[in-house]
Amino acid sequence: MAVTEQTGIPMSKQEIPKGAGTPDEVLKYLSRGWLDKIQKANRHKQNFNKDAWEARQFFDGNQGWFWNEQYSKGEGGYNRNIHPPGFRMQVNKVFEAVKLFGSVIYHRNPFRTVTPHTLPIVPPEGLGLNMQDPNAAMQYEQMVQVTSMKAGIREIVSDLIQRVLNYTPGELDLKTHSRRAVDEGLITGCGLWWTEMVTQPNGQRFVGSFADSVDNFLMDPDVTEIEDIRWCARRCVHPVHEVASKYNIDEAALRGNVDKQGSQNARSQEQVVFADNNVSGGGAAGKTNDLCVYWKIWSKTGLGDRLKDAPKDIKGVFDGIGENAYIVVAEGVDYPLNIKPAMLGEDVNPESGVPDSLFTAVQWPIPFWAESSNGWPFTMFAPHRKPGYIWPISHIKPAIPELRFLCWAYSFLAQRVATSCETLLGVSKAADQDIKDQILSQSEGGFRIVEVSEMVGRSVNDLISVFQMPNVTGEIWQVIEAVTELADKRLGMTELVYGLTNTQIRSATEASVKSDQISIRPDDMAECLENAMSIIARKEAIATRWLLEPQDIEPIIGPLGAAAWQQHVMPMNPYEVAREFEYSIEAGSARKKNKSARIEQLNQAMQTLGPVLQSLIPAGIVDPFNALITDWAEANDIDPTQYMIPPPPQPQMDPSMQGPPAEGGPPPESGPPAEQPVPPQPEGEPAPPAQVPPELQPAPVQ
């Protein structure tokens, strides 16, 4: 199977210098040595690339790729001796699988939680302290206070980090990037996010994670498990002037890279054999700007002076930099883009053994190496790992044989339908030419009249006969049905996933069992995705602490939060941010909610918890019942406001029950005088009008 070469990979063998006696030769070796490692890593990736290319074609390839001779009749082909049909079909089950699984496992941005690791309060007996001793008791109380204070600070820090981590996904459109990574992970087997800092047009800086194609990614080929890799590389393509400005180098130094990429793209166009889709899914063409292709390399094996085939006279020269180094190389440029040739001529720092400017230039932009479990700038979504090989398996690969047969069989059946629709007539040679012309003439009103001369002396049936094409046997449909069932099982596309069933479900237990079984694969994929999103949250926390200042996050957490960030978060090093807190994703928060199941759960909760919570209302406790009503109403798309129970009014305290005022305190405020009861009047004397001033009362009778 021929596949187009991926652009950006060095096409020619890199001539590695045998010696490095001058600074220019040292930099030339570093550049060409790493380009040679990239070339070897790409060869190690070829099996994965072939499977990824084929899966992409079944996802969205054009109708002609499947019948290309180099694919169908080449090594590993399927149709070596049969001429291809004229009508060609492609059964696009891969598109269905990606859209069904992808939309279920990542429906929205998940909610990130940051939880500090708890500090235990060890009893004094566990420390061997005698609490009868005043000094020991005082020492123990001090340790308890310090522990409690640290726990309180951790709670504050975790709340600040959690607020920032849940703000940036919406601001930086994590959902779109994650859907791209998830779709590519399902098709090719590997989806990638890269965590980095971005600057908004208003100058505000954020840390986020962004999807990039797996075609732009390479790993150390010396290992069999991804956890053991010692370096990784990312292919980048940007206009020449942007690259020159970013790394402060002359554009003329990058022209060699542009010329090499132009000739490589020309060779790639000549090698295209399957429509217009290549391994990389269609890369940058360079039709608007001159493009520079370069590689960013994150190394945990040093700057490159100890690589295989390195000249002996430079081994150990850069040991002062340490194992973690960052290198940017481009084909056609004889030095790393992030290392200026003049740096090697500067004064050497006695402690590190290298110039300070060089030491700073080759440091990782973000110290992800501080994260022990996944200390790289990328995060991988790989639902199917392959033992003994660092590259994962595509979800589509197990069903490739079945998909090939279905495309082949349906195409030939469609051709057979087209052939069967033709009417084949047999006309005797003795028939007059006029009869043949009448048969081929245009019909009128759906009828065609054929007149047979009596001089022929033969009936119409003797002159003209219609051939019956043989029917398609039923066995082919049985074979197609069996192969379709196998393909569905490989891809997890059973009838229940579509909401269909061939048999009637007779009990709730049977429905529950089937529901549990069809969710096995989506649940497993969702768990893989949630693990990846938890790792992304941890990396974004490390990068936020390392790169952002309090003024960058003040719009998110306010001035008080920014002050607390300055006081408690900034003094922490990346190790503490990574290891003293647990970063996780709220279970199921990224998946599409099952509304029917949610309504059923809340209806059951209303029947079970409703009477219990309702009994608390007379005691003035209405919040639990209102919360249940709110959840139930939201699940049913109802406004819960009109169903809320108001809290009971606060009881008024009787003034007579209040105690005497405190000594020296102000006297209690006197309210309006209480209305005194009117004493009974003697019979026959009218009662004086209430609240009438004496001057307005009538004078007594003389």
Secondary structure, 3 states (H helix, E strand, C coil): CCCCCCCCCCCCCCCCCCCCCCHHHHHHHHHHHHHHHHHHHHHHCHHHHHHHHHHHHHHHCCCCHHHCHHHHCCCCCCCCCCCCCCCCCCCCHHHHHHHHHHHHHCCCCCCEEEEECCCCCCCHHHHCCCCCCHHHHHHHHHHHHHHHHHHHHHHHHHHHHHHHHHHHHHHCCHHHHHHHHHHHHHHHCCEEEEEEEEECCCCCEEEEEEEECHHHEEECCCCCCHHHCCEEEEEEEEEHHHHHHHHCCCHHHHHHHHHHHHHHHHHHHHHCCCCCCCCCCCCCCCCCCCEEEEEEEEECCCCCCCCCCCCHHHCCCCHHHCCCEEEEECCCCCCCCCCCHHHHHCCCCCCCCCCHHHHHHCCCCCCHHHCCCCCCCEEEECCCCECCECCCCCCCHHHHHHHHHHHHHHHHHHHHHHHHCCCEEEECCCCCHHHHHHHHCCCECCECCCCCCHHHCCCHHHHEEEECCCCCCHHHHHHHHHHHHHHHHHHCCCHHHHCCCCCCCCCHHHHHHHHHHHCHHHHHHHHHHHHHHHHHHHHHHHHHHHHCCHHHHHHHHHHHHHHHHHHHHCCCCHHHHHHCEEEEECCCCCCCCCHHHHHHHHHHHHHHHHHHHHCCHHHCCCHHHHHHHHHHHHHCCCCHHHHCCCCCCCCCCCHHHCCCCCCCCCCCCCCCCCCCCCCCCCCCCCCCCCCCCHHHCCCCCC
